[in-house]
Amino acid sequence: MKIAFVVAVIERDMAEKVARIVMPHELPILELVHDKPISVDEKGTHNVAPQEVEPAEEYERLIRQYGEDPQSALPYVERVFGRLGEFARVLEDLAIDAKPGRGKKAAAPAITEEE
């Protein structure tokens, strides 16, 4: 499946904003990592081609990219999306080459708090 990119704008403080090109499913992970909402620059990715993504490989990439939440000792991707099967369903919803009735939905489910 192909996933389009977005430009995430991370506001580190009042004077510093950092833009990163990411896939939309990374936005809620960035919000959890940075503990603040992440904005999206809608006009920044018109020259970036969508990328072919395989769910298991992407899940592992996100574990390597973002690591573990120090409070729960769970990978951030698991905190946000749960296990691989749930993550794969999110990717299906985001795919630009999705089957009719699927695709191009919002980025992620709500983050669940650990008890």
Secondary structure in CASP SS format (residue, H / E / C, confidence):
PFRMAT SS
TARGET T0000
AUTHOR 0000-0000-0000
METHOD secondary structure of the structure
MODEL  1
M C 1.00
K E 1.00
I E 1.00
A C 1.00
F C 1.00
V E 1.00
V E 1.00
A E 1.00
V E 1.00
I E 1.00
E E 1.00
R E 1.00
D E 1.00
M C 1.00
A C 1.00
E E 1.00
K E 1.00
V E 1.00
A E 1.00
R E 1.00
I E 1.00
V E 1.00
M C 1.00
P H 1.00
H H 1.00
E H 1.00
L H 1.00
P H 1.00
I H 1.00
L H 1.00
E H 1.00
L H 1.00
V H 1.00
H H 1.00
D C 1.00
K C 1.00
P C 1.00
I C 1.00
S E 1.00
V E 1.00
D E 1.00
E C 1.00
K C 1.00
G C 1.00
T C 1.00
H C 1.00
N C 1.00
V C 1.00
A C 1.00
P C 1.00
Q E 1.00
E E 1.00
V C 1.00
E C 1.00
P H 1.00
A H 1.00
E H 1.00
E H 1.00
Y H 1.00
E H 1.00
R H 1.00
L H 1.00
I H 1.00
R H 1.00
Q H 1.00
Y H 1.00
G C 1.00
E E 1.00
D C 1.00
P C 1.00
Q C 1.00
S C 1.00
A C 1.00
L C 1.00
P E 1.00
Y H 1.00
V H 1.00
E H 1.00
R H 1.00
V H 1.00
F H 1.00
G C 1.00
R C 1.00
L H 1.00
G H 1.00
E H 1.00
F H 1.00
A H 1.00
R H 1.00
V H 1.00
L H 1.00
E H 1.00
D H 1.00
L H 1.00
A C 1.00
I C 1.00
D C 1.00
A C 1.00
K C 1.00
P C 1.00
G C 1.00
R C 1.00
G C 1.00
K C 1.00
K C 1.00
A C 1.00
A C 1.00
A C 1.00
P C 1.00
A C 1.00
I C 1.00
T C 1.00
E C 1.00
E C 1.00
E C 1.00
END
